[in-house]
């Protein structure tokens, strides 16, 4: 029997245990005073929560933030920052391996993976201390513990020492985030089988790794481990890696991955996963068998809503377990807001931060609305991916008549000078107005230069206007000027 992810159910009991708050019979101390009354109480100190707290404090509100684990959330502790720290090491190692191409002799270069992990830890710890300093500077009360809603605006914070503290807020913002989704029948043992959290703390590089899931997370880990000379296979059940991106971008990434020796399996589901003392064997829907030392499951996330006491309120929950909110980030209970992954919207740190600001503004009496119409996406593979606005297929589905322009990085002088010629830009513009509707980039520093395109789309610029904007030379962002020019078949350097 298979579950929704295409895996056959395995009879392996998970050893993962839910953390439990103190029982009703345990010794508890209930404290309630003026010091425990706040204008806004925020549950979770990730990129939605701590930023909401700071914005609320800027608006002169008395703020308390309750964090269960470490401040900074997934982004700082288990996501954006630690992965990019490791990617920086991977990219440097790749550059050193190509040193002879630049006239530099570099021999006997080795990977000290424990030092890479230690550097990552220092960066994360520095970020945590930085956020603590920000909260302190704004006089934001930071409490640790497991928060539980007892009434809509009354919270019991269960602390590790067994005490329970009561905290009341005139408004509440729930920003408790998400975690890797459990897949029925597959036990993440952190020895052979990992999720996207636990793989970050792996102590030694394996000889081989199979990755299930070809989205942003899976592709970034494929880049990391293949850069460290690990034999990597990546499996995606849809027709392309990065299936949410434009097909031309996805196809380019697949081609570059294959050049690096990464084995790519698309349009394939996983039938079985078996492990023994030597390796993990994955059998695909076409009968192919992939054997590797380790396995990474990178297929999705679930919302951290259990144990919050939401059932004691009238907060409405969606079918996926997410908290339903309106465009003001307000839940079905007036005065209770939610922000970040827990809302089930775009599960990205920078979206969470913007949602946190909107929630804080409204909790403080404002009238802000969340706008999801222009969310850039960035993936830190090599080459980088940066995208914004409509994809070609989306424009066609909407019945919009479009013009498409493109330009290859290999036609840029800067790309040749730096030895990074792989990649392209693709422009989607309205055929009637020439207004830029979407820009999609894969290539060196795409994650940085995409934001010029974000501003162009946000301001309603036309392709001709971006084409006529002078760019310094030689720079990677010239690819935008040339791509915009190609919309109207005016690109100077396109062959």
Number of C-alpha atoms within 10 A of each C-alpha: 8 14 12 8 13 16 22 17 16 15 10 11 10 13 9 10 6 8 8 9 18 17 9 7 6 10 12 16 12 12 13 12 9 8 10 15 18 18 18 27 28 30 29 28 29 28 28 36 35 30 23 31 31 24 21 25 22 13 13 12 18 19 26 25 23 25 24 19 12 14 25 27 25 22 19 22 23 19 16 15 19 23 21 16 18 20 22 16 20 22 17 13 17 16 14 17 15 15 14 12 11 12 8 10 11 11 10 4 9 8 13 10 16 14 10 16 20 11 16 23 17 13 16 20 14 13 17 17 13 13 18 16 12 14 21 13 11 17 14 20 17 18 17 18 20 24 27 20 20 16 15 21 17 18 24 22 23 22 18 13 10 14 17 22 19 20 24 24 22 16 22 29 28 27 31 29 31 21 18 16 15 17 16 18 18 20 19 20 13 16 12 20 23 21 23 22 17 16 18 18 16 15 10 10 17 18 14 18 27 25 26 23 23 25 20 21 22 24 24 19 26 25 22 24 21 20 22 19 17 18 20 27 21 23 26 23 20 16 13 23 28 24 17 12 22 20 17 16 24 18 16 17 25 20 12 16 22 11 10 15 14 21 17 18 21 17 13 18 20 22 21 19 21 12 16 8 7 11 17 20 19 23 19 20 16 11 11 13 15 16 20 22 20 24 29 24 22 23 20 16 16 17 19 16 18 11 15 18 16 18 14 12 14 13 18 16 17 11 8 10 16 21 27 20 22 13 14 22 27 24 23 17 13 13 20 24 30 32 35 29 29 24 29 20 17 13 15 17 21 17 22 27 20 20 32 33 25 28 35 35 20 20 27 20 11 12 11 16 15 16 13 12 10 15 15 19 18 18 19 24 25 26 22 20 30 26 28 23 23 22 22 24 11 13 18 12 9 9 9 14 13 21 21 20 22 23 27 22 23 18 17 22 16 18 21 13 11 10 15 18 19 20 23 24 26 27 28 27 29 19 15 10 11 20 21 31 27 24 32 28 32 29 28 26 18 26 21 14 20 25 17 14 26 21 13 20 21 14 11 13 17 19 29 18 15 20 21 13 10 9 15 9 11 12 12 21 22 21 27 28 21 26 29 32 24 24 26 17 15 15 19 11 11 16 7
